[in-house]
Amino acid sequence: MTVRHEIPRPTRHADIGVLLVEDDPGDAYLVRYMLDEEEKTGFEVSHAERLGKAVELLHERAFGVVLLDLSLPDSRGLETLYRVREAAPEVAVVVLSGVDDEEMALRALQNGAQDYLVKGQGDGDLMSRAIRYAIERKRAEERVAYMSQYDHLTGLANRVLFGDRLRRALVRADRDGTLVTLLLVDLDRFKAVNDSFGHALGDALLKEAAERISSCCEKSDTVARMGADEFAVIVEGLSDAQDAVPLAEAIVGAFAETFCVNGHELPVTASVGIAVRPPSEGEDLLSHAIAAVNRTKQQGRDSYQFYTSEMNAQAFERMVFEASLRRAVDRGEFLIHYQPQVEVRTGRIVGAEALLRWRHPELGIIPPNRFIPMLEENGLIVRVGEWVLRAACSDAKAWREAGLPPLRVAVNLSARQFYQEDLTEKVVAILEETGHDALNLELELTESLIMEDTRKSVARLDELKKTSGIKLAIDDFGTGYSSLSYLKRFPLDILKIDQSFVRDIATDPADAAIVAAIINLAHNLDLRVIAEGVETEEQLDYLREKGCDEIQGYFSKPRDAREFAALLHDGHKLL
């Protein structure tokens, strides 16, 4: 700390002092109001005048400390304390006390709402400590003020400051007849990154995302972090709503480049919702932007949408739908349908993939593409996924006890499930609880999921295999971005060819070549191959010719557990 003015030793008349801290917290200025002028001029300066001047400077500087020397024989120190409390209750009062008047000093502090007391043998030491206290107080106040208005991670305005600036912007817009434009930015697939790689990497990603958004904006714009992966931009003064398009496009474009965080390449894009007042009502501007960004996500993400009045009804419908979905977990409205996996060589059913369905009490059977993404978003997928695993194992055990041959049952794992620390323990516990043979349980993971963090995936898959003895399959192969050098390290048993390649193998030489190559690759790695989405005899003939092990598809629709058991009883053979 640098004190630019020498601090005079207190005299009998130095009962008031003001410590002012400038913008630079390292510099302190001590302003002393002494009675030197009285001695020079012969006119007495009243105590009230000196106090008034002190308080005036305190308000002018917005911060200060009044120093009271209670070593005086009279009670002017107490009088000053009360006056300061009345005129400037927000300032700090530091009572300078010598060793002999501690009782008086404590009484003064109690009467004046205790702030701070310094005491010591030397007056110079007291003054130095008072200065240090004042600076520390100033810094603490600045920290509190900053933390109450700014996000600690990104340094952007937080939700509180955003709300204040939005209100002020709306007032100015009403007065000036201008527009207020609100852009809400939501990071796509951020939760998957956070769940997969941990919060430390997620925080680093958020900081870089904040920088990319801010780089697209003007200094006059307010950029705020609204929540975990949500940001907002307030733009004033636009003459037309379409003037917000370049900014929205710039923000979406800023996320086109893959993030590189701690050695990981993360393809995270951004969805933007835009609301403008007018025509949007001011009090609904934020909710309108939320509706717009939700529409952007529903239509494929990585883009932007303006709010329209129709979105309110859709947002309400989504809210009601999600509430019903949450109740479905407790009401037991979920069920499983099983799709046969058929061995090409024998035509017999050797496995069944468990497919989740929702039996809504009013809407009937709801397909998974309508509700599973919502389960992923709200985190219920972990609870539901565990229920699916337990139910599938129980059904397979029941089929076996009914005299049917052993059957492999396949269950899909979500990203949230896969990265749970206790996943292996849960799988082992369910196998023990249901009595299902681990060798006949297959867990399926998507190619993109296990490639997000190959080192962690290898460790987790090894743990699952060695501890539980189950089989592991990679689903939708060919649609992700796997590296063959890593693929050989995964302890897999089955490779499933995505139906997008199977669909045209009879007519498209490129797809046919890809499927043949995948089959050869899998067999060279000692993996069984399952082709998905098989519908025609031509597809089956090609797959049989290339040595595909198993198929599943629409030649046999998914059935509930009872119907599937009947199918097995009828001959256990489909081809």
C-alpha positions in Angstrom: 0.0 0.0 0.0 1.3 3.5 -0.9 0.2 6.4 1.1 0.9 9.6 -0.8 0.4 12.0 2.0 2.3 11.8 5.2 0.0 11.0 8.1 0.4 13.5 10.9 0.4 12.3 14.4 -2.9 12.9 16.1 -3.2 16.0 18.2 -5.7 17.0 20.8 -7.9 18.5 18.1 -7.7 15.7 15.6 -11.0 14.1 16.6 -12.3 13.7 13.0 -10.6 12.1 10.1 -11.7 10.7 6.7 -10.0 7.9 4.8 -10.8 7.9 1.1 -9.9 5.0 -1.2 -9.4 6.0 -4.9 -10.2 3.8 -7.9 -6.8 2.2 -7.4 -7.2 0.2 -4.1 -3.5 0.4 -3.6 -3.5 4.1 -3.0 -5.0 5.7 0.0 -5.5 9.4 0.8 -5.9 10.6 4.4 -7.7 13.8 4.7 -7.3 15.4 8.1 -9.4 18.3 9.4 -7.3 19.9 12.0 -7.7 23.1 13.8 -4.6 24.6 12.3 -6.6 27.2 10.4 -8.2 28.3 13.7 -4.8 29.0 15.0 -3.8 30.9 11.9 -7.0 32.9 11.5 -8.1 33.2 15.1 -11.6 32.0 14.1 -12.9 28.8 15.6 -14.2 26.2 13.0 -17.2 24.5 14.6 -17.2 20.8 15.2 -20.4 20.5 13.1 -18.8 22.3 10.1 -15.9 19.9 10.2 -18.2 16.9 10.5 -20.4 18.2 7.6 -17.4 18.6 5.3 -16.2 15.1 6.2 -19.6 13.6 5.4 -19.8 15.6 2.2 -16.6 14.1 1.0 -17.6 10.7 2.1 -20.7 10.9 -0.2 -18.7 12.4 -3.0 -16.3 9.5 -2.9 -18.9 6.9 -2.1 -16.7 5.3 0.5 -15.0 6.4 3.6 -14.0 5.8 7.2 -14.5 8.3 10.0 -11.6 8.2 12.5 -12.6 9.1 16.0 -10.0 9.8 18.7 -11.7 9.1 22.0 -8.6 10.1 24.0 -10.1 13.6 24.4 -11.2 14.5 27.9 -14.6 15.6 26.7 -17.4 13.7 24.9 -17.0 15.2 21.5 -16.0 11.8 20.1 -19.3 10.3 21.1 -21.2 13.3 19.7 -19.3 12.9 16.4 -20.1 9.2 16.3 -23.8 9.8 16.5 -23.7 12.5 13.9 -21.9 10.3 11.5 -24.4 7.5 12.1 -27.2 9.9 11.3 -25.7 11.5 8.3 -23.8 8.6 6.7 -24.9 5.3 8.2 -23.2 3.3 5.4 -19.6 4.4 6.2 -17.3 2.6 8.5 -16.4 4.1 11.9 -13.0 3.4 13.3 -12.4 4.3 16.9 -8.8 5.1 17.8 -8.3 4.3 21.4 -5.3 4.5 23.7 -4.7 1.8 26.4 -6.3 3.9 29.1 -9.7 4.6 27.6 -10.8 1.2 26.3 -14.0 1.3 28.3 -15.1 4.5 26.7 -14.2 3.3 23.2 -16.2 0.1 23.7 -19.2 2.0 25.0 -19.0 4.3 21.9 -18.9 1.3 19.6 -21.9 -0.3 21.3 -23.9 2.9 21.1 -23.0 3.4 17.4 -23.5 -0.2 16.1 -20.1 -1.7 16.5 -17.8 -1.4 13.5 -14.1 -1.5 14.3 -11.7 -0.7 17.2 -8.0 -0.3 17.1 -5.8 0.3 20.1 -2.2 0.3 20.8 0.7 2.1 22.3 1.6 4.4 19.4 -0.8 6.7 17.6 1.0 6.1 14.3 0.4 2.4 14.6 -3.3 3.0 15.2 -3.5 5.1 12.1 -1.7 2.6 10.0 -4.1 -0.2 11.1 -7.1 2.0 10.4 -5.9 2.6 6.9 -5.3 -1.1 6.3 -8.8 -1.9 7.6 -10.4 0.7 5.4 -8.7 -0.7 2.3 -9.6 -4.3 3.2 -13.2 -3.2 3.8 -13.3 -1.5 0.4 -12.0 -4.5 -1.4 -14.4 -6.8 0.4 -17.3 -4.5 -0.6 -16.2 -4.5 -4.2 -15.9 -8.3 -4.2 -19.4 -8.6 -2.7 -20.8 -6.2 -5.3 -19.1 -8.0 -8.1 -20.2 -11.4 -7.0 -23.8 -10.2 -6.7 -23.9 -9.0 -10.3 -21.4 -11.0 -12.3 -20.9 -14.7 -13.0 -17.8 -15.9 -11.2 -16.8 -18.4 -13.9 -17.2 -16.4 -17.1 -17.1 -12.8 -15.8 -20.3 -12.0 -17.7 -23.3 -10.4 -16.1 -25.3 -12.8 -14.1 -29.1 -13.3 -14.0 -29.6 -10.5 -11.5 -27.7 -7.9 -13.4 -29.3 -9.1 -16.7 -32.7 -8.6 -15.2 -31.9 -5.0 -14.1 -30.4 -4.1 -17.5 -33.3 -5.6 -19.3 -35.8 -3.6 -17.3 -33.8 -0.4 -17.9 -33.5 -1.2 -21.6 -37.3 -1.6 -21.9 -37.9 1.7 -20.1 -35.6 3.4 -22.6 -37.2 1.7 -25.5 -40.7 2.8 -24.4 -39.4 6.4 -24.0 -37.5 6.5 -27.3 -39.8 4.3 -29.4 -37.0 1.8 -30.3 -36.6 -2.0 -30.2 -35.1 -4.2 -27.5 -33.8 -7.5 -28.9 -33.1 -10.5 -26.7 -31.1 -13.4 -28.0 -31.0 -16.5 -25.9 -28.1 -18.9 -26.6 -28.2 -22.5 -25.5 -25.3 -24.8 -26.0 -26.2 -28.1 -27.8 -25.1 -31.3 -26.2 -23.3 -29.6 -23.3 -24.8 -31.9 -20.7 -23.4 -34.9 -22.4 -19.9 -33.3 -22.4 -20.3 -32.4 -18.7 -21.5 -35.9 -17.8 -18.7 -37.6 -19.9 -15.7 -35.5 -19.1 -16.5 -33.9 -15.7 -17.3 -30.4 -14.4 -13.7 -29.1 -14.7 -13.6 -29.6 -18.5 -17.2 -28.4 -18.7 -16.3 -25.1 -16.9 -13.4 -24.6 -19.3 -15.7 -25.1 -22.3 -18.2 -22.6 -20.8 -15.5 -20.0 -20.5 -14.4 -20.4 -24.1 -18.1 -20.3 -25.2 -18.6 -17.0 -23.3 -15.6 -15.6 -25.1 -16.9 -16.6 -28.5 -20.3 -15.1 -27.8 -18.9 -11.9 -26.5 -16.6 -11.6 -29.5 -19.7 -11.3 -31.7 -21.3 -8.5 -29.7 -20.8 -4.8 -29.4 -19.5 -3.1 -26.2 -23.0 -1.6 -25.8 -24.6 -5.0 -25.7 -25.2 -6.8 -22.5 -23.9 -10.4 -22.5 -25.0 -12.5 -19.5 -24.8 -16.1 -18.4 -28.3 -17.2 -17.4 -27.6 -20.8 -16.2 -25.4 -23.8 -16.7 -25.2 -23.6 -20.5 -27.4 -20.7 -21.3 -26.4 -17.2 -22.3 -28.3 -14.1 -23.2 -27.6 -11.0 -25.2 -29.5 -7.7 -24.9 -29.3 -5.5 -27.9 -30.8 -2.0 -28.0 -31.4 0.5 -30.7 -32.1 -1.8 -33.7 -34.6 -0.2 -36.1 -35.9 -3.6 -37.4 -36.2 -7.1 -36.0 -34.3 -8.5 -39.0 -31.3 -6.5 -38.0 -30.7 -9.1 -35.3 -30.1 -11.8 -37.9 -26.4 -11.0 -38.5 -25.6 -11.2 -34.8 -27.5 -14.5 -34.5 -25.7 -15.9 -37.6 -22.4 -14.7 -36.1 -23.0 -16.5 -32.8 -24.1 -19.7 -34.5 -21.0 -19.5 -36.8 -18.7 -18.9 -33.9 -19.5 -22.4 -32.7 -18.9 -24.0 -36.0 -15.2 -24.6 -35.1 -14.7 -27.5 -32.8 -13.7 -26.7 -29.2 -10.3 -28.0 -28.1 -10.3 -28.2 -24.3 -7.6 -30.1 -22.4 -6.6 -32.1 -25.4 -10.2 -33.1 -26.2 -12.0 -32.0 -29.4 -15.6 -31.3 -28.6 -18.1 -30.5 -31.4 -20.5 -28.3 -29.4 -22.9 -26.1 -31.4 -25.3 -23.4 -30.4 -29.1 -22.9 -30.7 -30.3 -19.3 -30.6 -33.8 -18.0 -29.9 -34.7 -14.3 -30.7 -37.5 -12.2 -29.1 -38.1 -8.6 -29.9 -40.1 -5.9 -28.2 -42.3 -4.8 -29.8 -44.0 -7.0 -31.0 -43.3 -9.2 -28.0 -44.7 -8.1 -24.7 -42.0 -6.7 -22.4 -42.8 -8.9 -19.4 -42.7 -12.0 -21.6 -39.6 -11.2 -23.5 -37.4 -13.8 -21.8 -40.1 -16.5 -21.9 -40.6 -15.8 -25.6 -36.8 -16.2 -26.2 -37.0 -19.5 -24.3 -39.8 -20.7 -26.6 -37.8 -19.6 -29.6 -34.7 -21.5 -28.6 -36.7 -24.6 -27.8 -38.1 -24.5 -31.3 -34.6 -24.2 -32.7 -33.6 -27.3 -30.8 -36.6 -29.2 -32.0 -35.8 -28.4 -35.6 -32.3 -29.7 -35.5 -30.2 -27.3 -33.4 -27.2 -25.3 -34.6 -29.4 -22.5 -35.9 -31.7 -19.7 -34.8 -35.4 -19.0 -34.7 -37.5 -15.8 -34.0 -40.3 -16.0 -31.6 -43.8 -16.4 -33.0 -47.1 -16.4 -31.1 -47.8 -20.0 -32.0 -44.8 -21.0 -29.9 -46.6 -20.3 -26.6 -49.1 -23.0 -27.2 -46.4 -25.4 -28.2 -44.4 -24.5 -25.1 -47.4 -25.2 -22.9 -48.0 -28.5 -24.7 -44.4 -29.5 -24.0 -44.7 -28.5 -20.4 -47.8 -30.6 -19.9 -46.1 -33.5 -21.8 -43.0 -33.4 -19.6 -45.2 -33.4 -16.5 -47.0 -36.5 -17.8 -43.6 -38.1 -18.5 -42.4 -37.5 -14.9 -45.6 -39.1 -13.6 -45.2 -42.0 -16.0 -42.1 -43.2 -14.1 -44.1 -43.5 -10.8 -47.3 -44.8 -12.3 -45.6 -47.7 -14.1 -46.7 -46.6 -17.6 -43.5 -47.7 -19.3 -43.3 -51.1 -21.0 -40.8 -53.0 -23.2 -41.3 -54.4 -26.6 -38.8 -56.9 -27.9 -37.5 -57.1 -31.5 -36.1 -60.5 -32.5 -32.4 -60.8 -33.5 -32.3 -63.7 -36.0 -29.3 -65.8 -36.9 -28.9 -65.7 -40.7 -27.5 -69.2 -41.1 -30.3 -71.0 -39.2 -33.1 -68.5 -39.3 -33.7 -69.0 -35.5 -34.2 -66.3 -33.0 -31.1 -66.0 -30.9 -31.6 -62.6 -29.2 -34.0 -59.8 -28.5 -33.4 -56.1 -28.3 -35.4 -54.3 -25.5 -37.2 -51.3 -26.9 -38.8 -48.8 -24.5 -42.4 -47.7 -25.0 -44.7 -45.4 -23.1 -48.3 -46.4 -22.7 -50.0 -43.1 -22.1 -53.4 -43.4 -20.4 -55.0 -41.0 -22.9 -52.8 -41.0 -26.0 -52.0 -44.7 -26.1 -48.6 -46.1 -27.1 -46.1 -43.3 -27.6 -43.0 -44.1 -29.7 -39.5 -43.5 -28.2 -38.4 -40.7 -30.5 -41.1 -38.5 -28.8 -40.0 -38.9 -25.2 -36.5 -40.4 -24.9 -34.8 -37.1 -25.8 -36.8 -35.4 -23.0 -35.7 -38.2 -20.6 -32.1 -37.4 -21.6 -32.6 -33.7 -21.0 -34.2 -33.9 -17.6 -32.0 -36.7 -16.3 -34.8 -39.3 -15.8 -33.1 -41.5 -18.4 -30.9 -42.9 -15.6 -33.9 -44.1 -13.5 -35.8 -45.3 -16.5 -32.8 -47.0 -18.0 -32.2 -48.9 -14.8 -35.8 -50.0 -14.8 -35.5 -51.2 -18.5 -32.4 -53.3 -17.6 -34.1 -54.9 -14.6 -37.3 -55.6 -16.5 -35.5 -57.1 -19.5 -33.4 -59.4 -17.3 -36.6 -60.5 -15.4 -38.5 -61.2 -18.7 -35.5 -63.3 -20.1 -35.4 -65.2 -16.8 -39.2 -65.9 -17.0 -38.9 -67.2 -20.6 -36.1 -69.5 -19.5 -38.2 -70.8 -16.6 -41.1 -71.4 -19.0 -39.0 -74.0 -20.8 -37.8 -71.8 -23.7 -34.2 -72.0 -24.8 -31.7 -69.5 -23.4 -31.9 -66.1 -25.2 -29.6 -63.2 -25.3 -31.4 -59.9 -24.4 -29.9 -56.6 -25.5 -30.4 -53.3 -23.6 -29.3 -49.9 -24.8 -27.2 -47.6 -22.4 -27.5 -43.8 -22.5 -24.5 -41.6 -22.0 -25.7 -40.6 -18.5 -25.8 -44.3 -17.5 -22.5 -45.2 -19.1 -20.6 -42.6 -17.2 -22.2 -43.3 -13.8 -19.4 -44.3 -11.4 -21.4 -47.2 -10.0 -22.6 -48.6 -13.3 -20.8 -52.0 -12.9 -22.2 -52.4 -9.4 -25.7 -51.7 -10.6 -25.4 -54.2 -13.4 -24.1 -57.0 -11.1 -26.8 -56.2 -8.6 -29.6 -56.5 -11.2 -28.2 -59.8 -12.5 -28.1 -61.2 -9.0 -31.6 -59.9 -8.2 -33.2 -61.3 -11.3 -31.2 -64.5 -11.7 -30.5 -63.8 -15.4 -27.3 -65.3 -16.8 -24.7 -62.6 -17.5 -23.6 -64.4 -20.6 -27.0 -63.7 -22.1 -27.1 -60.0 -21.3 -25.9 -57.6 -24.0 -25.4 -53.9 -23.3 -25.4 -51.7 -26.5 -23.6 -48.4 -26.7 -23.5 -46.0 -29.7 -20.3 -45.5 -31.6 -20.2 -41.7 -30.9 -20.6 -42.3 -27.1 -17.6 -44.5 -26.6 -15.5 -42.3 -28.9 -16.0 -39.2 -26.8 -13.3 -40.2 -24.3 -11.7 -43.4 -25.6 -9.4 -43.8 -22.6 -12.3 -43.6 -20.1 -14.4 -45.8 -22.3 -11.8 -48.5 -22.6 -11.5 -48.6 -18.8 -15.2 -48.6 -18.2 -15.8 -51.4 -20.7 -13.0 -53.5 -19.3 -14.5 -53.1 -15.9 -17.9 -54.1 -17.1 -16.6 -57.2 -18.9 -14.3 -58.5 -16.2 -16.6 -57.9 -13.3 -20.0 -58.9 -14.7 -19.2 -61.2 -17.6 -21.8 -59.6 -19.9 -21.5 -59.0 -23.6 -20.9 -55.6 -25.2 -22.1 -54.3 -28.5 -21.4 -51.1 -30.5 -24.6 -49.8 -32.0 -25.2 -47.7 -35.2 -21.7 -48.5 -36.4 -20.6 -46.3 -39.3 -22.5 -43.2 -38.3 -20.0 -41.8 -35.9 -16.3 -40.9 -36.1 -14.5 -44.0 -34.7 -10.9 -44.6 -35.3 -10.1 -48.2 -36.2 -6.9 -48.0 -34.1 -9.0 -47.5 -31.1 -11.8 -49.9 -32.1 -9.5 -52.9 -31.6 -8.8 -51.8 -28.0 -12.5 -51.9 -27.0 -13.5 -55.3 -25.4 -16.5 -55.7 -27.7 -18.4 -58.8 -28.7 -20.9 -57.6 -31.3 -20.9 -54.9 -34.0 -24.2 -53.6 -35.3 -24.4 -52.1 -38.8 -26.6 -49.0 -38.9 -29.7 -49.4 -41.0 -28.8 -46.3 -43.1 -26.2 -48.5 -44.8 -28.4 -51.6 -45.1 -31.4 -49.8 -46.7 -29.9 -49.5 -50.2 -27.3 -52.4 -50.3 -29.3 -54.1 -53.1 -29.3 -50.9 -55.3 -26.3 -48.8 -54.2 -22.9 -50.2 -54.8 -21.3 -47.8 -52.4 -23.5 -48.9 -49.5 -23.0 -52.5 -50.5 -19.2 -52.1 -50.4 -19.4 -50.4 -47.0 -21.5 -53.2 -45.5 -19.1 -55.9 -46.9 -16.1 -54.0 -45.5 -17.7 -53.7 -42.0 -18.5 -57.4 -42.0 -14.9 -58.3 -42.9 -13.6 -55.9 -40.3 -15.7 -57.2 -37.5 -14.9 -60.9 -38.3 -11.2 -60.0 -38.4 -11.6 -58.6 -34.9 -13.5 -61.7 -33.7 -16.8 -59.8 -33.5 -20.3 -61.1 -34.4 -22.1 -58.8 -36.8 -25.8 -57.8 -36.6 -27.4 -55.8 -39.5 -30.2 -53.5 -38.5 -33.2 -52.4 -40.5 -33.5 -55.5 -42.8 -36.8 -55.4 -44.7 -36.4 -57.3 -48.0 -35.3 -60.6 -49.4 -32.7 -58.9 -51.5 -31.1 -57.3 -48.5 -31.1 -60.7 -46.7 -29.6 -62.5 -49.7 -26.7 -60.0 -49.8 -26.1 -60.2 -46.1 -26.1 -64.0 -46.2 -23.7 -63.9 -49.1 -21.3 -61.6 -47.3 -21.4 -63.7 -44.1 -23.4 -61.5 -41.8 -24.1 -63.3 -38.6 -27.5 -61.9 -37.5 -30.2 -59.5 -38.6 -33.1 -57.6 -37.1 -35.7 -55.5 -38.8 -39.2 -54.9 -39.8 -39.8 -58.4 -41.1 -40.7 -59.1 -37.4 -42.2 -56.2 -35.5 -41.4 -55.6 -31.9 -43.7 -57.4 -29.4 -44.4 -57.1 -25.7 -43.0 -59.8 -23.4 -46.1 -62.1 -23.6 -46.3 -61.9 -27.4 -42.6 -62.5 -27.7 -42.8 -65.6 -25.5 -45.6 -66.9 -27.8 -43.4 -66.2 -30.8 -40.7 -68.3 -29.3 -43.2 -71.1 -28.5 -44.4 -71.2 -32.1 -41.1 -72.4 -33.4 -38.3 -70.0 -32.4 -37.6 -69.6 -36.1 -38.3 -66.8 -38.5 -36.3 -67.2 -41.6 
